[in-house]
Amino acid sequence: MTTYYTYMDSPIGSLLLAGDGENLSTLGFPGGRMQRRHEPGWVEDAAPFVLAIEQLRAYFTGELKHFDLPLAPAGTEFQRKVWSALQGIPYGETRSYGELAIEVGNGKASRAVGSANGKNPIPVIIPCHRVVGSDGDLTGFGGGIETKQRLLELEAR
């Protein structure tokens, strides 16, 4: 299967968008643990990402509060369950890892939830930045803590 990709400029840097031409499967940051670049064999083509770019630009200007895009994040059943729960966290709000663990049906799984959160292949759109420590502290984020803070500040406006 062909993977298409493009990059878009954003207030948090150049973002990699990749997918199969219909579904978005990757959003990569320019830095941090989740820094991603396109891979050999991927086809550069911005056309499949017009809607995603339009929605991301609206999000970064504060005009869009909820993404409506076809997504295909690759992960385990548990990871996909966590990512689905992340999409239920309202714009401008946060949840702790423990609260998210309860939401996915296992209150003792906050570490597993944290691991799944850290493996989210479509951050920002699947809003893993909205998960914080139980004391409200900003904890690990694939794009770096500074990026997480900027996204939360954007949503607080």
MITI-749660 format. One record per atom (N, C-alpha, C, CB): residue in one letter; x, y, z. Coordinates in steps of 0.001 Angstrom, whole numbers, plus 500000, padded with zeros to 6 digits. Each point is the difference from the previous one (the first is absolute). Glycine has a CB too. Example, Ala and Ser with C-alpha at 12.3 -4.5 7.8 and 13.67 -1.06 7.14 Angstrom:
% MITI-749660
A513190494310507800;A499110501190500000;A500900501200500000;A498108498827501246;S501542502223498034;S500820501190500060;S499230501090500730;S501184499372497855;
END
This chain:
% MITI-749660
M500836498826500000;M499164501174500000;M500884501242500000;M498163498753501210;T501457502226498027;T500767501237499884;T499718500909501192;T499948499817497488;T501099500778503048;T499852501020501036;T500343501339499379;T500564498362501865;Y498509502567498288;Y500177501369499501;Y500373500888501180;Y498327499639498104;Y502380501449501592;Y500373500915501079;Y500127501417499480;Y501184498144501174;T498754502778499770;T500303501398499742;T500420500615501331;T498350500145498036;Y502160501060501905;Y500330500755501203;Y499183501283499989;Y502351499022500093;M497285501437501088;M499324501288500101;M500660500826501094;M497827498989499193;D502280502306500557;D500516500908501012;D498902500261501018;D501600501065498347;S498791499015502916;S499046500274501067;S500708500825501075;S498709497847499521;P500545502676501420;P500629500754501099;P500920499139500878;P498003501486499991;I501908497184499892;I500884499127500783;I501064499338499119;I498114499584501602;G502039500932497182;G501021499487499095;G499415499273498813;G501510499815501923;S499368499635497264;S499602499275498796;S499478498617500376;S501708501266498635;L497024498472501047;L499370498730500358;L499954499070498799;L498631501162501746;L501720497573498484;L499888498965498982;L498587499429500059;L502489499449500147;L496847500483498726;L498711499326499882;L500200498833499052;L498668502141500439;A500861496675499948;A500148498820499141;A498755499132500113;A502514500053500269;G497225499222498645;G498852499109499988;G499906499258498690;G498817501513501565;D500077497756498275;D499824499135498836;D499314500688498825;D499898498104501564;G499872503195498541;G499323500734498939;G498556500307500359;G501497498909498348;E497953500329502601;E498644500250500479;E499978500284501493;E499126498531498193;N501692500749502565;N500035500118501454;N501342500526500469;N498366498129500186;L501599502745500795;L501216500498500621;L500471498968501013;L499298502422499660;S501955497177500269;S500519499009500943;S501148500530500848;S499308498246498406;T501273502895501205;T501154500537500713;T499986501517499996;T501309497971499385;L498983502594501776;L500332501418500101;L501299500028500786;L497539500838499915;G503515499624499453;G501315499991500637;G500468501397500348;G500546497934498754;F500084502185502411;F500540501274500464;F501392500247499431;F498651499788502095;P501771501492497854;P501344500312499524;P501079499685501032;P499001501770498582;G500616498049502683;G500969499699501047;G499358499167501083;G501222502115499510;G499549497564501514;G499477499212501112;G500082498505499703;G498472501892500596;R500981497335500325;R500040498541499902;R499215499473498802;R500242499912502470;M498712500818497126;M499170499563498873;M500384500720498704;M498134499523501606;Q503110500919498327;Q500474500626498769;Q499903498978498879;Q501560501551501276;R497861498864497627;R499843499083498864;R500356500720498711;R498197498723501216;R502370500528497873;R500272500454498635;R499392498944499088;R502172501257500637;H497650499100498114;H499464499005499063;H501032498893499786;H498586501771498852;E500923497088500719;E500865498837499808;E500242499757498517;E499141498993502133;P501970500337497519;P500261499673498600;P498824499193499431;P502510500013500426;G497096500301498360;G498901499289499360;G498654500683500170;G501264497932500369;W498633502983500580;W498765500753500140;W499899500993498843;W500043499738502532;V498752500573497067;V499758500888498860;V499562501372500507;V499364498028498536;E501378503006501077;E499629501356500417;E498833500495499159;E502371500474500718;D496535499860499957;D498797500480499314;D499120500677501044;D500111498146498231;A499689503151501636;A499200500745500975;A498499499796499801;A501830501683500112;A497756497879498711;A498566499905499683;A499193499185501019;A500635500201497612;P499843498636502863;P499191499240500958;P499831500682501365;P500786497969498838;F499947503113501399;F500030500617501321;F499374501392500042;F502039498689500437;V497276501703498491;V499411501342499929;V499074500257501187;V500152499919497495;L498946499151502799;L499052500173501098;L500725500018501353;L498221498858498622;A502747500266501562;A500754499969501256;A500748501312500215;A500239497508499792;I500385502999499166;I500736501269500100;I499036501140500310;I501741499154498376;E497124500858500952;E498985501034500226;E499536499968501463;E499253499833497576;Q500462498973502947;Q499534499889501374;Q501105500333501005;Q498365498267499251;L502861501300500487;L501108500334500899;L500233501508500041;L501052497772499520;R498897502884499333;R500172501466499982;R498898500672500810;R501098499868497732;A497661499665502114;A498879500567500768;A500187499728501494;A498461499681498020;Y502049499149502336;Y500279499678501401;Y501037500966500568;Y499456497575499568;F501629502635499701;F501076500846500498;F499595501468500102;F501611498401499006;T497359502023500267;T499509501376500138;T498888500090501040;T500607500435497610;G499028498440502989;G498973499989501028;G498581499901499465;G501541501316501357;E498309498483497343;E498672499943499385;E499390498603500037;E500687501874498532;L500138497082501573;L499506498619499979;L500227499356501363;L500475499817497519;K498471499595503017;K500093499374501321;K499930498478499922;K498961502039500979;H500602497419497896;H499859498552499844;H500330499601498566;H498237499940501810;F502692499131498035;F500398499534498675;F498985498981499480;F502434500401500560;D497332499646498153;D499128499025499342;D500735499511498754;D497852501114500881;L502998497890499340;L500857499472498933;L499973498480500022;L501480502036500127;P498699497320498715;P500150498542499993;P501398499626500497;P498355499797498075;L501673499466503038;L501265499638500632;L500196498494499986;L499859502033501450;A501395497547498447;A500334498574500049;A501277499817500820;A498900499595497740;P501009500641503587;P501191499803500827;P500279498513500201;P499554502185501160;A501674497417498596;A500379498587500176;A500411499772501448;A500749499826497582;G498619499186503064;G500344499684501375;G499238498780500479;G500480502406500428;T499801497214500803;T499313498858500603;T498558500398500330;T502189499112500953;E497008499909499392;E498606500267500373;E499954500952501203;E499299497719499126;F501560502035501867;F500026500868501179;F500417501419499634;F500532498016501423;Q500505502118497754;Q500445501339499584;Q498877500739499289;Q502358499165499791;R496955500138499300;R498908500657499265;R498864500406500941;R500596498663497957;K499179500547503084;K498974500338500996;K500394501288500737;K499413497539500277;V501854502563500090;V500500501211500673;V499893501191499057;V501581498620501413;W498837501201497336;W499959501111499040;W498564500461499749;W502092499123498924;S496984499947501085;S498591500349499856;S499540500833501202;S499594497891498657;A500829501705502535;A499648500753501210;A500608501399499973;A499862497849501283;L501339502273498170;L500634501320499882;L499138500940499168;L502264498935500204;Q497127500527498757;Q499175500828499127;Q498739500497500701;Q500884498727498055;G498786500662503081;G498849500439500771;G500322501098501009;G499085497737499702;I502194502622500454;I500363501085500918;I499696501320499295;I501827498595501136;P497270502201499412;P499626501249499324;P501157500980499843;P497732499689500913;Y502205501077498049;Y500941501087499714;Y500128500874501253;Y499397499978497510;G501841500328502851;G500234500892501122;G499954499330501361;G499059501753498608;E500672496944501438;E499966499277501271;E501144498992500038;E497487500295500162;T502814499231501041;T501026498975500158;T499440498866500854;T501851501726499787;R498815497139500148;R499705498848500846;R501337499457500488;R497833499438498736;S502136499917502409;S501215499342500489;S500077498603499392;S499940501326502175;Y501239498080497910;Y500163498628499513;Y499072499061500760;Y502396500476499383;G497463499755501924;G499117499175500817;G498541500119499569;G501597500264501890;E497957500963497844;E498619500203499539;E499769499294498668;E499919502213501196;L501069497865497935;L499878499343498696;L499982498478500171;L501181501945498893;A499608497542502046;A500013498554500270;A498613499531500447;A502447500122500636;I496922500641500232;I498638499666500444;I499046500028498809;I500471500960502296;E499691500038496858;E499125500139498834;E500108498814499037;E500221502471500224;V500985496959499644;V500158498849499094;V499738498672500710;V501672501320498689;G497893498755502590;G499535498799500668;G500963499308500939;G498641499756498071;N502512500876502223;N500935499379500933;N500723501099500771;N500293497982498481;G499161502356502674;G500556501076500816;G501430499792500446;G497734500395500741;K502767498380499167;K501376499713500420;K500977500058498824;K499095498564501842;A500413501818496984;A500824499941498785;A500572501356499588;A498612498086499274;S501617502808501696;S500462501333499602;S501358499956499294;S498729500949501929;R502148498129498442;R501296499890499297;R499800499501498566;R501158499541502199;A497948499485497627;A499708499484498656;A499346501086499153;A499736497665500922;V499404503123499706;V499376501122499293;V501075501004499592;V497843499682501296;G503096500581499604;G501096500915499677;G500835499493498840;G500049500716502372;S500202497985497612;S500762499396498906;S499243500126498674;S501052498393501632;A497653501296498393;A499184500113498774;A499938501449499541;A498628498005500697;N501240502895500267;N499951501428499687;N501283500425499290;N498509500410501997;G502623499086498485;G501298500341499425;G500236499410498623;G500845500140502289;K498362498859497349;K500156499368498681;K498954500488498995;K500955497995501139;N498270502996499245;N498976500564499114;N500659500498498709;N498570500664502000;P501082498748496845;P500655500391498753;P499416501256499350;P500506497614499680;I498382502906500895;I499360501181499397;I499742501038501097;I498914498571498179;P502176501902502489;P499807500988501055;P499375501282499455;P501956499031501224;V497578501797499650;V499255501231499728;V498579499635499577;V502127501220499318;I497726498030499590;I498671499611499512;I499378498987500965;I500710500416497593;I500057498599502839;I499613499139501124;I500726500638501186;I499675497787498591;P499606502983502228;P500625500981500909;P500663499446501254;P498322501515499166;C502785497797500661;C500739499451501141;C500620501102500852;C500469497945498663;H499642503273500788;H500544501122500775;H499057500407501137;H501202500796497944;R497554498735502025;R499022500347501030;R500097499094501233;R498502500834498188;V502477498262501842;V500180499113501149;V501174500508500827;V499061498015498718;V500673502151502582;V500993500567500909;V500175499075501203;V499407502352499257;G501580497940501555;G500221499219501218;G498857500205500983;G502479500176499670;S497409498957501322;S498898500078500972;S500021501307500783;S500047497516500186;D501126503118499907;D500108501275500704;D499858501189499047;D501476498891501688;G498190500818497042;G499825501063499011;G501276500380499272;G498167500827501388;D502967498577499022;D501263500313499339;D500024499472498572;D501145499948502218;L499540500786496924;L500188499541498633;L501060498913500034;L499350502263499006;T500280496576500494;T500925498867499978;T500360499711498549;T499017499025502142;G501769499946497624;G500525499671498684;G499069500269498830;G501303498327501151;F499303502095497761;F499251500253498766;F500956499807498840;F498413501635501143;G501142497626497846;G500850499651498868;G500573501175499242;G498672497993499827;G500654503136500216;G500494501194499318;G500782500909500919;G498075499854498478;G502126499704502767;G500703500801500994;G499017500744500904;G501923500250498408;I498470499956502835;I499134500667500985;I499640501418499549;I501052498629501830;E499892502077497548;E499720501366499544;E498857499996498981;E502414500644500401;T497586498380498700;T498934499900499002;T498670499686500681;T501666499231498266;K498349499858502693;K498780499653500748;K499445501252500669;K500844497640500396;Q500038503126500242;Q499579501222500679;Q499389500988499005;Q501801499657501725;R498804500491497103;R499476500924498987;R498619499577499518;R502339500507499294;L497464498174500521;L498685499523499561;L498944500242501069;L501116498267498584;L499217501474502672;L499036500233501088;L499705501490500155;L500830497935501176;E500174502909498652;E499787501460500073;E499108500452498841;E502259500315501124;L497964499139497698;L499165500334498846;L498528499685500315;L501944499532498421;E497819499296502172;E498632499578500290;E499394500773501177;E500576497734499117;A500260502861501728;A499500500743501150;A499538501413499609;A501543498667501467;R498843501790497336;R499633501357499580;R498516500146499811;R502192500224498910;
END
